[in-house]
């Protein structure tokens, strides 16, 4: 076969090899060993729950994001962006036309959730998130879970949190839905337990703002 006839085939093989490497890299990123997080300190004691309200505060940012890094971070106390009703728990799947929480839209939306996560006892907590599209989870300003790009339903790499003291720990979750279906779930494995479970509503709380927002 002449060289000029071989060139298209060589190009195709090279392209397919590159695609295969990309898929392998993407798969590998989701089979990594869990990241271990130490040194987290609660902002509030367990007895402070009377000062808190259920769920996480929600700020909506209307844009077609492709990566979490494109999302701005807002202060819930001072933002002029739309704030919705508190999100009580995270175990949600949305069809193509379903509205994302109370954003009023089904696509092109980012959600910033702020509040506290309650760790009722000391010990090792394993955590992971399922999302579609991107998600980033921070506790005490440390990134513990991240799957920041556009993708279909899948679990993030896991994290292991060494909790030394029970209490309410500050949490921020950034999530975006670009197009199509959407999903967001938060899972943990409690100390001494064998299986993961959805983080229950009673583990989430937020401090109400002074302007009367929920």
N, C-alpha and C positions, 0 to 999 in steps of 0.2 A: 504494500500500500504506500502511495506517495506521501511525503511528509506533510504537504498542505492538507491532505485528507485526514491525517492523524491529529492535526492540531485541535480541531473541534472536539475530538474524543478526549484528548489530553486535558483540555479545558474543562470538559464536563466531569471527568474523574476528579480533577483538582477541586472543583466546586463541591461535588458530593462529599469529598473527604473533609472539606472545611465545614460543611453542614454537620457531618457526623461528629466532628470534634466539638462543635458548638453544643450539640445535643448532649454529648458525653459530659462536657463541662457543666452544663445546666443540671444534669442529673446528679453529678458528683456533688454539687453545691448543696443538694438536699439529702445527702447521705453522710454528711460530716458528723463527727462526734459532737455531742452537746457542748456548748460553751458554758463554762462554770463562772458564776458571778459571786463575788464576795464583797464584804464591806458595806452592804446596804443598811441604812439606818431609818427607822420609822419617823415620820414627821409628827404623828399623833399616836397616843396610847389607845388601847382598845376601849377604854372608858370614855373617850372623846366622841363616841359615835352619836351621842345626843345632839351634838353641834352640826352634824352632817346630814345631808339629804340623800335619798337613794339614787343610784345610777351615776353615770358620768355626764358632765356637761358636754354639749355638742355645738361646735362651730362649723358652719357650712361654707365652703369655698367653691364657687361655680366656675369650673374650668376643666378642659379635657387634658388631664395630666397623663404623662407617660412614665414618670418616675417620682418616687417620694421626695427626692431632693428638689423637685420643682415646687413643692408645696411650701408656702410661707408658714411660719409659726406665730400664733397670736396669743396675747394675754387675755384669758377669759374675762378678767375684771375690767379691761379697758377697750376691748375690740369693738369695732363698729360693724363687723361682719354679722351675718344672720346667725343668731343663736336659736337652736330648736329646743324641744323638750329633752330632758335628760334621757339618755339611753340606759336602760335598766340592766341589760345583760347583752352578751354577744354570742348569739347562736342563730344567725339569720342567713337565709338564702333568698335571692330575688330573681324573678324571671325578667325577661328583657324589658317588659313594660311596667314592672313594679317600681313604685317610688322608693328611693333609698331613705329609710326612716321617714322623717317629716321634712325632707329637703324640698319636696315638691317636684323633683325630677328623677328620671330613671337612668340618666347617663351624664357624663361630664360633671362629676361632683367629687369634691374632697371633703372629708369629715375629720376634724380634730376633736378628740375626746380627752377631757382632763378630769382628774379627780384622785381618788385613793383606792388602793387595793388592800383588803384586809388579810393579813396572815395571822391566823389565830393561835399558832403554836410555832415554836422554833423547830428547825429541821431543814431537810433538803426538799425543795419544791422543783419539780420538772415542769417546764412550760413550753407550749408551742401554739401556733396560730394557723388556722386555715383561712385563706383569703382568695379573692378574685375581685379586684386586681391587687394593687400594691398595699403593703402594710409595714409599719414600723412601730415598735412598742418600746417605750422607755420607762424604767422605774428608777426613781431617785436620780433622774437625768442620765442614767446609764442605759445604752441601747442593749436590750436583751433579746429581742426578736426582730428580724428584718427579712422581708421578701419584697423588695422595693419596686419591681418593674411590673409591667402589664403581663398578666398570665391567667390561665384558667384555674379552676379550683385545685388547690394543693396546700400541703402543710409546709410551714417554714421549718428551717433547722431548729432544733430544740435548744433550750437553755436550762441550766441547773442553778437555782438560786439557793445559796446557803444563808438561811434566815436565822440570825442569832437572837432576835428579840421580837416577840409578838407585837403587832400594832398595825396602824394604817400607813401604808407606804404610797408616796405620790406616784401617779402613773399618768403618762400621756400616750395616746394611741393616734397615729396618723394613718388614714386609710383613704384610698380613692377608687372610684368606679369610673372606668372610661366608657366602654360600650358593651352591649350584650348582657349576659347574665352576670350576677354579682353574688358574693358570699363573704361572710366574716364570722369566724368562730374563735373563741379563746378557750384553751384547754389547759388543765394542770393535773399533775399527779401529786397528791398530798403525801407528806412524810409517812413512810410505812405502808403505803398502798401499792398495789400491783398494777393498777390500770389508770389511764387518763380519764378525766371527766370534764364536762363543760364547767367553767367557773360560774358558780351560782350568783344570782342577783344580789344576795345579801353580802357578797364580798366586795361590791362596788359602792362607792359613795363619792359625794362631792360637797364642797363648801358653797352655800348659796352666795350670790353676789349681793353687794350692798344696794344695788338699784332695783332689787325686787325680782330679778330674773330667777327662774327655778333652779 
